[in-house]
Amino acid sequence: MEKIMAVLTGEKKYAERLCSYCNRNKKLIFTAVPFDDPAEYTEFCKKHKVELLLADSRFLKGNGSAYETSGKSELKAGKIISLEEGFSFERAVSDSAGSIRAADCINKYQPAETLLREIMTSCSDMELLAASEAVGRPVRIIGIYSPVSRCGKTTFALTLCRILSKKQKTLYLSLEEFSNLENLTGESFTVCLSDALYHMKQGSLTGQKIYSMVYSWNGVDFIPPIRFADDRNAVSGEDYVRLIHEILKNTEYENIIVDMNRFADEASEILDICTTIYMPVLENDTDRMKTEHFIRYLNGSERNDLSQKIIMIRTPEPEPFRGKAAWLDSLLYGKMGDLIRNLKEG
């Protein structure tokens, strides 16, 4: 049975564009239908059941559940979300008896991807996404780790994700203690890996919840890394292994790229499940000795099976930072991209 999501706003072009974006998203099980007139929407509801309604706040009563004007019928839907122009938390939680709950309000004017992510968060009790076809499909877990620092590990990982994403659904996970993703994307993240790990431990990590935490930047899908470095002490490598398996089971991602910088109780566990491990190395004497020490450690601890999955690479000098998307493009079409293509990736 077809499920319908309606968008009711006085801005006809806005409704049409948002519905077009949603209908192109193959993960959604809803058909999005635009409206700019409450009376037209009411007539539509006489013949069709609307599961979800996004409506301008001016069309809604104080409780966010209905609309009434000039004796017309109320607006009805399985769930209603108010589209707010400049949504304020203070307004949402005001003491007035008829105020709209914060969970039922989203900012109308924001990128469609962000708006859809907030819809999925607000509708955690509803089924919005098609069932994952994860079972039986080929997947890869690609680990990026090096015992040496300042070796181009993260730029390699981001470029690899961008290249693989052109042909396959690829997710980037950064386990770095201090990440540069907020600066690179220019976005302030409201969720992070801590939230994913929490829901996993609570048994409530669904595919819809995972997708609601995924951000996209210039062709790179990622869940923001843990926000506070101290929080990482409460997360074990086994927790990350469980999370990776849950992501693969509940989403359609075919590749997960894991960027790691801590071996003990983190990479030590994760590398075991990796299909491929890329290890950037440097040619100077001290860093070469660190790499040799690491390989000796693996072989001496009877983990030579792990060392056999490692592909050592020498990353090129980093491209000058020219600003956000331009920088990632310079990596993609520069020496870093050439290195990855020479590895037969993408």
Buried (B, 14 or more C-beta within 10 A) or exposed (E): EEBBBBBBBEBEEBBBBBBEBBBEBEBBBBBBBBBBEBEEBBEBBEEEEBBBBBBBBEBBBEEBBBBEEEEEBEBBBBBBBBBBEEBEEEBBEEEEEEBBEBEBBBBBEEEBEBBBBBBBBBBBEBBBBEEBEBEEEEBBBBBBBBBBEEBBBBBBBBBBBBBBBEEBBBBBBBBBEEBEBEEBBEBEBEBBBBBBBEBBEEEEBBBBBBBBBBBBBBBBBBBBBBBEEEEBEEBBBEBBBBBBBBBBBBBBBBBBBBBBBBBEBBBBBBBBBBEBBBBBBBEEEEBEEBBEEBBEEBEEEEBEEBBEBBEEBEBBEBBEEEEBBEBBBBBBEBBBBEBBEEBEBB
